[in-house]
Amino acid sequence: MIGPTLRFFRPSLPASCAYLLCLLGVSGCALQRHHDAMLVLGDIAAGAAPSGLKERTPQPSRTLIAYSIDGRSHTGDLYLPGDGKPEAGIVLVPGMVHEGKDDANFVAFATTLARVRFAVLAPQLTGYRELRIEPGQAREAADAFRYLVDRDDLSPEGRAGIAGISYALGPVVLAALEDDIRQRVRFILGVGGYHDLRTAIRFVTTGYFEVDGSPRSVKPSEYGKLVFVKSVVHDLRDPKDRAIFEEIVEVKLKDIDADVSALAEALGPEGMSVHRLLTNTDPRKTAQLIAALPAATVATIDALTLSDRDLTRLTARLLLVHGKNDTLIPYPESVALGGAVAPSMARVFVLNQVLGHVDITLSHLFSLRFWTSELPDAWRLFRAANLLLKERELPAVERIAKQATAVIAPDVRGGKAPVVSDRIDQGGLDGAKLAQVATLIPIVSEPAKPGRIRANLPAPLFAPARYAD
């Protein structure tokens, strides 16, 4: 899957859920935007079925466009709100599936963003339909952003950012470092992304990862190994090696547990180097096995890893979401990526239960499981959606924040001030004070207009995330 998918809400519930979540409290609560964030979650949940957001907004348009930047020609899908008046722009880059930007879940997610007044550009990147990530895709994503941000009708006042799903987040971050757009990218949204590509490969092949230096291990994903094979097979110079791996992938797709050792025995030296990495179970050997891969593959890994880049050069705010149950990229990768930028420039939401790689599954709102174990994750999803929607308002937010004299009480959980730790949000909802909400309700003077949500008195954007485990 390459676009976030969500299942649990009845389409008629978003409004009441938004009100409930607002009552649970958050600094600078803007009830209108909160309601809009809940409508977004409800629309993703509904899929093609009716939803509160669909009822309030006209059907967005999706148009295949061609554009050129400095002589480089590209194509992509441009999604626009039904009334054609976006409030911000976002370049949306899919993860690695054959359908690329035409994947049904990805199209649905882009359409949802267009309903909440984003102009969404989904570029057609080289190699995506072959499940390849390549260094050149960073420049292609940067060109898509330039096209979007240069048009005031698509990105009013320069309000624009880039989003990357899964392994696409690497090229997206590298794009945001390109000199011609670095100062113009306002935000980066990442779902299930990576920081160190070698660490991610070690996880895919062995299941090993570390949390604050402590070793952890899960059963490695066989599907993740197949994705890795598809991403490197074009680097093999021997056609026989390529043909064998294509056959291995075909066999595994039919039966993920199939024994392919007989096929692997016929591999040449380069093909065998890939096979040794895939079958290795000792994480201590991973670095050596990666170094033995074809030179072109090693060069690609070097070019796409982010851990050796100076990410403090980014001017974009990072909004990162990752699931602890991710079987393709371990969640500490998003934590590390968030920690590589200035403290005020990243928010990392770690979901404990409901998010796999990019697929979100929540129980029904009125189920016991939802209220006893999933509600904290739902709250984090809501906050992440709210922060993304806030990007539509950025220039106005900055002006209002400078003039604001009202003081909003800080979050209080369990009667104590929350622990602040490296902008990582895994916190719960314990003991939120309703008195805080009472100071916020008068701020909203009128109901939200359909499809348009604005904050009357926003909190400072992207303050350090609160951590309470």
Secondary structure as the mmCIF struct_conf table of DSSP 4:
data_model
#
loop_
_struct_conf.conf_type_id
_struct_conf.id
_struct_conf.beg_label_comp_id
_struct_conf.beg_label_asym_id
_struct_conf.beg_label_seq_id
_struct_conf.end_label_comp_id
_struct_conf.end_label_asym_id
_struct_conf.end_label_seq_id
BEND BEND1 GLY A 3 GLY A 3
STRN STRN1 THR A 5 ARG A 7
TURN_TY1_P TURN_TY1_P1 PRO A 11 SER A 12
HELX_RH_AL_P HELX_RH_AL_P1 PRO A 14 LEU A 24
TURN_TY1_P TURN_TY1_P2 SER A 27 GLY A 28
HELX_RH_AL_P HELX_RH_AL_P2 LEU A 31 ALA A 46
TURN_TY1_P TURN_TY1_P3 GLY A 47 ALA A 48
BEND BEND2 ALA A 49 ALA A 49
HELX_RH_AL_P HELX_RH_AL_P3 GLY A 52 ARG A 56
BEND BEND3 THR A 57 THR A 57
HELX_LH_PP_P HELX_LH_PP_P1 PRO A 58 PRO A 60
STRN STRN2 SER A 61 ILE A 69
TURN_TY1_P TURN_TY1_P4 ASP A 70 GLY A 71
STRN STRN3 ARG A 72 LEU A 80
TURN_TY1_P TURN_TY1_P5 GLY A 82 ASP A 83
BEND BEND4 GLY A 84 GLY A 84
BEND BEND5 GLU A 87 GLU A 87
STRN STRN4 ALA A 88 VAL A 93
BEND BEND6 MET A 96 MET A 96
TURN_TY1_P TURN_TY1_P6 HIS A 98 GLU A 99
HELX_RH_3T_P HELX_RH_3T_P1 GLY A 100 ASP A 102
HELX_RH_AL_P HELX_RH_AL_P4 ALA A 104 ARG A 115
TURN_TY1_P TURN_TY1_P7 VAL A 116 ARG A 117
STRN STRN5 PHE A 118 PRO A 123
TURN_TY1_P TURN_TY1_P8 THR A 126 GLY A 127
HELX_RH_3T_P HELX_RH_3T_P2 TYR A 128 GLU A 130
TURN_TY1_P TURN_TY1_P9 LEU A 131 LEU A 131
TURN_TY1_P TURN_TY1_P10 PRO A 135 PRO A 135
HELX_RH_AL_P HELX_RH_AL_P5 GLY A 136 VAL A 149
TURN_TY1_P TURN_TY1_P11 ASP A 150 ASP A 150
TURN_TY1_P TURN_TY1_P12 ASP A 152 LEU A 154
BEND BEND7 SER A 155 SER A 155
HELX_RH_3T_P HELX_RH_3T_P3 PRO A 156 GLY A 158
STRN STRN6 ALA A 160 ILE A 165
HELX_RH_3T_P HELX_RH_3T_P4 SER A 166 ALA A 168
HELX_RH_AL_P HELX_RH_AL_P6 LEU A 169 ALA A 176
TURN_TY1_P TURN_TY1_P13 LEU A 177 LEU A 177
BEND BEND8 GLU A 178 GLU A 178
TURN_TY1_P TURN_TY1_P14 ASP A 179 ARG A 184
STRN STRN7 PHE A 187 VAL A 191
BEND BEND9 GLY A 192 GLY A 192
BEND BEND10 HIS A 195 HIS A 195
HELX_RH_AL_P HELX_RH_AL_P7 LEU A 197 THR A 206
STRN STRN8 TYR A 208 VAL A 211
TURN_TY1_P TURN_TY1_P15 ASP A 212 GLY A 213
STRN STRN9 SER A 214 SER A 217
HELX_LH_PP_P HELX_LH_PP_P2 LYS A 219 SER A 221
HELX_RH_AL_P HELX_RH_AL_P8 GLU A 222 VAL A 232
HELX_RH_3T_P HELX_RH_3T_P5 VAL A 233 ASP A 235
HELX_RH_AL_P HELX_RH_AL_P9 PRO A 239 LYS A 254
TURN_TY1_P TURN_TY1_P16 ILE A 256 ASP A 257
HELX_RH_AL_P HELX_RH_AL_P10 SER A 261 ALA A 264
TURN_TY1_P TURN_TY1_P17 GLU A 265 ALA A 266
HELX_RH_AL_P HELX_RH_AL_P11 PRO A 269 THR A 279
HELX_RH_3T_P HELX_RH_3T_P6 PRO A 283 LYS A 285
HELX_RH_AL_P HELX_RH_AL_P12 THR A 286 ALA A 291
TURN_TY1_P TURN_TY1_P18 ALA A 292 ALA A 292
BEND BEND11 LEU A 293 LEU A 293
HELX_RH_AL_P HELX_RH_AL_P13 ALA A 295 LEU A 304
TURN_TY1_P TURN_TY1_P19 SER A 307 ASP A 308
BEND BEND12 ARG A 309 ARG A 309
HELX_RH_3T_P HELX_RH_3T_P7 LEU A 311 ARG A 313
BEND BEND13 ALA A 316 ALA A 316
STRN STRN10 ARG A 317 GLY A 323
TURN_TY1_P TURN_TY1_P20 LYS A 324 ASN A 325
BEND BEND14 THR A 327 ILE A 329
TURN_TY1_P TURN_TY1_P21 TYR A 331 TYR A 331
HELX_RH_AL_P HELX_RH_AL_P14 PRO A 332 GLY A 339
TURN_TY1_P TURN_TY1_P22 ALA A 340 ALA A 340
BEND BEND15 VAL A 341 VAL A 341
HELX_RH_3T_P HELX_RH_3T_P8 PRO A 343 MET A 345
STRN STRN11 ALA A 346 LEU A 351
BEND BEND16 ASN A 352 VAL A 354
STRN STRN12 LEU A 355 LEU A 355
BEND BEND17 GLY A 356 VAL A 358
STRN STRN13 ASP A 359 THR A 361
TURN_TY1_P TURN_TY1_P23 LEU A 365 PHE A 366
BEND BEND18 SER A 367 SER A 367
HELX_RH_AL_P HELX_RH_AL_P15 LEU A 368 ARG A 369
HELX_RH_PI_P HELX_RH_PI_P1 PHE A 370 GLU A 374
HELX_RH_AL_P HELX_RH_AL_P16 LEU A 375 LYS A 390
HELX_RH_3T_P HELX_RH_3T_P9 GLU A 391 GLU A 393
HELX_RH_AL_P HELX_RH_AL_P17 LEU A 394 GLN A 403
HELX_LH_PP_P HELX_LH_PP_P3 ILE A 408 ASP A 411
STRN STRN14 ARG A 413 ARG A 413
TURN_TY1_P TURN_TY1_P24 GLY A 414 GLY A 415
STRN STRN15 LYS A 416 LYS A 416
HELX_LH_PP_P HELX_LH_PP_P4 ALA A 417 PRO A 418
STRN STRN16 VAL A 419 VAL A 420
TURN_TY1_P TURN_TY1_P25 ASP A 422 ARG A 423
STRN STRN17 ILE A 424 ASP A 425
TURN_TY1_P TURN_TY1_P26 ASP A 430 GLY A 431
HELX_RH_AL_P HELX_RH_AL_P18 LEU A 434 LEU A 440
HELX_RH_3T_P HELX_RH_3T_P10 ILE A 441 ILE A 443
BEND BEND19 GLU A 446 GLU A 446
HELX_LH_PP_P HELX_LH_PP_P5 PRO A 447 ALA A 448
STRN STRN18 LYS A 449 LYS A 449
TURN_TY1_P TURN_TY1_P27 PRO A 450 GLY A 451
STRN STRN19 ARG A 452 ARG A 452
BEND BEND20 ASN A 456 LEU A 457
HELX_LH_PP_P HELX_LH_PP_P6 PRO A 458 PRO A 460
TURN_TY1_P TURN_TY1_P28 LEU A 461 PHE A 462
HELX_LH_PP_P HELX_LH_PP_P7 ALA A 463 ALA A 465
STRN STRN20 ARG A 466 TYR A 467
#
